[in-house]
Amino acid sequence: MLESLRQVLEWRYRAAEALAEKYAVIILAAVLTTTAFQKVTLILHTDGGGDLLGADIPKSMMLVTGQNPYLTNPWASPYPPFLMFVVGGIARLTTGNVLLNRVTIGLISQHLRVAGVAADALVALLVFYGLRSRGAVGFTALVPSVLFLALPSISLSPYYWFNSDVFGYPILACSVLALIKRHYLVGSMLLATATIFKIHPILSVVTVAAWLIRNQGWKRSLPSISASASILSFGLVLPLVLPGYLESVLGFNLSSGFGAGTSSFTMMNLFYDILPSFFQFSLPMSVENQIWLAMTTAVFVAVLVFVWSRARELNPVDVVTLGLLAWTIPLRQIYTHYLVWAIVPLLMRGRLRQTLVVGVLLELANTMASWSWDLSPDPFPVLATGYGFFATSLVYFSCSLAALVFIVREKRSLNFLNKVADDLMPIDEYPILHLRTV
């Protein structure tokens, strides 16, 4: 009976997948329309939050008018200039040359968030096209894009508390798609461009460079590496001439221990609050920085060694994802929109079950994060304490760690199967079997 039930369920799943494959474009268009309507409705009834109104918009408008946004309230603008240039450019394009006041800032907020809806739609389409180009069909090609559009943690929360990262995701997705298409120069340049928008992909630039060198050699990789280095120098190093830039970008990211472990959802909360409160001691900021740097270095070196040793087996989607995870896992402060930088290429891997697991963990983490801010009604007030923040941090950590483990285990298993195949098949009688993933 159980075997019969299994066969019926399997038949129904295959029938549903066939329908998903046949009507994939229609389904995706319907989801795009529905989620866009939900977002626009939310936009019309909210203001975008304090980060947008008090930091991103004023600072971006300062930059596009020729003022230095890093001179006043430097920690309200801890981003490279390119992010503020993009945000300010969209504001100017959609609103015109208006004076910033209480009325116009609300209008700019609406226009920016509507532009964010278009950016989300573009990412979903790029994910879908990227999976299609890698041979994915049915649910495998459709579900990742639907998750990006429909998961509240990605599709709704960022519009209530808007974050300009939304405009960086399409750059990252375009980069991954170009790398999939073997346009390595374009892909590397776009990845560097995403990095000067928001620093999170910076380690992915290195992992991709190592992967290119390992597979193509120094000479063929040199144009991509040189172009990436030039973009990074222009977008991250050249702004050092701006007074306040270094203090803003480094000062903010190296001083995230404020709030006694109740400011973000990083595993560093273990050192910000849990251990100090349990053992009654306090760590100096310099020690916290050293711990963070040591953790980041350890994770990154492990990832880089893995990429270098398994370069022939890894595809560029995995390489970009590993670089992002090496940055986000030990990051000093974590929010949902930071982690989505790693989720975007993860969706393009074409592993349906793994994608669903990571999506569930991300949604759980984002829900717990909402409760941690003690917003009414709050069913679990304990989450607003240091221990609650650490519990939420563990879920964020499990989301990143699960993604990392999925990639590493998959490639290790693949390498084992290749070795078994080589041992079982005599070279002089049969061709060597190379097992590859899509």
Long-range contacts (C-beta under 8 A, 24 or more apart in sequence): 16-139, 17-137, 17-138, 17-139, 18-138, 20-138, 20-139, 20-142, 21-137, 21-138, 21-141, 24-128, 24-138, 24-141, 24-142, 27-142, 27-146, 28-124, 28-125, 28-128, 28-142, 28-145, 28-146, 31-124, 31-145, 31-146, 31-149, 31-150, 32-121, 32-124, 32-149, 35-120, 35-149, 35-150, 35-155, 36-117, 36-121, 38-155, 38-156, 39-113, 39-116, 39-117, 39-120, 39-155, 39-156, 39-159, 40-114, 40-117, 42-156, 42-159, 42-160, 43-110, 43-113, 43-114, 43-117, 43-159, 44-110, 46-159, 46-160, 47-106, 47-109, 48-109, 48-110, 48-112, 48-113, 48-159, 48-161, 48-162, 49-160, 49-161, 49-162, 51-161, 51-162, 51-163, 52-109, 52-112, 52-113, 52-161, 52-162, 52-163, 52-164, 53-105, 53-106, 53-109, 56-84, 56-87, 56-162, 56-164, 57-87, 57-91, 57-100, 57-105, 57-108, 57-109, 57-112, 58-100, 58-105, 59-84, 60-84, 60-85, 60-87, 60-88, 60-91, 61-88, 61-91, 61-100, 61-108, 63-88, 64-88, 64-89, 64-91, 64-92, 68-242, 68-243, 68-244, 70-242, 70-243, 70-244, 70-245, 70-247, 70-248, 71-243, 71-244, 74-244, 74-247, 74-248, 74-251, 74-252, 75-248, 75-251, 75-252, 77-248, 78-248, 78-249, 78-251, 78-252, 78-253, 79-164, 79-198, 79-249, 80-196, 80-197, 80-198, 80-199, 80-235, 80-236, 80-239, 80-249, 81-235, 81-239, 81-242, 81-245, 82-193, 82-196, 82-197, 82-235, 83-164, 83-167, 83-168, 83-197, 83-198, 86-164, 86-167, 86-197, 87-112, 87-164, 87-167, 90-115, 90-167, 109-162, 112-162, 112-164, 113-159, 113-162, 115-167, 116-158, 116-159, 116-162, 116-166, 116-167, 117-159, 119-166, 119-167, 119-169, 119-170, 120-148, 120-149, 120-154, 120-155, 120-166, 120-169, 121-149, 122-170, 122-173, 123-148, 123-169, 123-170, 123-173, 123-344, 124-148, 124-149, 126-170, 126-173, 126-174, 126-176, 126-177, 127-173, 127-344, 127-347, 127-348, 129-177, 130-173, 130-176, 130-177, 130-180, 130-317, 130-348, 131-348, 131-350, 133-177, 133-180, 133-181, 134-180, 134-348, 134-350, 134-438, 135-438, 136-350, 136-438, 139-352, 140-350, 140-352, 141-350, 143-352, 143-355, 143-356, 144-347, 144-348, 144-350, 144-352, 144-355, 145-347, 147-347, 147-355, 147-356, 147-359, 148-343, 148-344, 148-347, 151-359, 151-362, 151-363, 152-363, 152-366, 153-336, 153-362, 153-363, 153-365, 153-366, 153-367, 154-336, 154-340, 154-343, 154-362, 157-336, 157-366, 157-370, 158-336, 158-337, 163-335, 163-337, 165-198, 165-337, 165-338, 165-340, 165-341, 166-337, 167-197, 168-194, 168-197, 168-198, 168-341, 169-340, 169-341, 169-344, 171-197, 172-201, 172-320, 172-341, 172-344, 172-345, 173-344, 173-345, 173-348, 175-320, 176-316, 176-317, 176-320, 176-344, 176-345, 176-348, 177-348, 179-208, 179-316, 179-317, 179-320, 180-315, 180-316, 180-317, 180-348, 184-212, 184-216, 184-221, 184-224, 185-223, 185-224, 185-227, 187-224, 187-316, 188-212, 188-224, 188-225, 188-227, 188-228, 189-224, 189-227, 189-228, 189-231, 191-228, 191-320, 192-227, 192-228, 192-229, 192-231, 192-232, 192-235, 193-231, 193-235, 195-231, 195-232, 195-235, 195-236, 196-231, 196-232, 196-234, 196-235, 196-236, 198-341, 199-236, 199-249, 199-253, 200-324, 200-327, 200-328, 200-338, 200-341, 200-342, 201-320, 201-323, 201-324, 201-327, 201-341, 202-232, 202-327, 203-300, 203-303, 203-323, 203-324, 203-326, 203-327, 204-319, 204-320, 204-321, 204-322, 204-323, 204-324, 204-327, 205-232, 205-323, 206-300, 206-304, 206-323, 207-303, 207-304, 207-307, 207-319, 207-320, 207-322, 207-323, 207-326, 208-316, 208-319, 208-320, 208-323, 210-304, 210-307, 210-308, 210-311, 211-307, 211-311, 211-314, 211-316, 211-319, 214-307, 214-308, 214-311, 214-312, 215-311, 215-312, 253-332, 253-333, 254-285, 254-289, 254-332, 255-285, 256-332, 256-333, 257-285, 257-288, 257-332, 260-386, 261-386, 261-389, 261-390, 262-372, 262-384, 262-385, 262-386, 262-389, 263-333, 264-332, 264-333, 264-334, 264-335, 264-389, 265-333, 265-334, 265-335, 265-365, 265-369, 265-372, 265-389, 265-392, 265-393, 265-396, 266-331, 266-332, 266-333, 266-334, 266-393, 266-396, 267-329, 267-330, 267-393, 267-394, 267-397, 268-292, 268-330, 268-332, 268-333, 269-386, 269-389, 269-390, 269-393, 270-390, 272-386, 273-386, 273-387, 273-389, 273-390, 274-386, 274-387, 274-390, 277-386, 288-332, 292-330, 292-332, 295-330, 296-326, 296-327, 296-330, 296-331, 299-326, 299-329, 299-330, 300-326, 300-327, 302-326, 306-408, 306-411, 310-411, 310-415, 313-411, 313-414, 313-415, 313-418, 313-436, 314-411, 315-437, 317-345, 317-348, 317-349, 318-349, 318-407, 318-411, 320-345, 321-345, 321-346, 321-349, 321-403, 321-407, 322-404, 322-407, 325-400, 325-403, 325-404, 328-400, 329-397, 329-400, 329-401, 329-404, 334-393, 334-396, 335-369, 336-362, 336-365, 336-366, 336-369, 339-365, 339-396, 339-399, 339-400, 342-400, 342-403, 346-403, 349-407, 350-438, 351-406, 351-410, 354-402, 354-403, 354-406, 357-402, 357-406, 358-399, 358-402, 358-403, 358-406, 361-395, 361-398, 361-399, 361-402, 362-399, 364-395, 365-392, 365-395, 365-396, 365-399, 368-392, 368-395, 369-396, 410-437
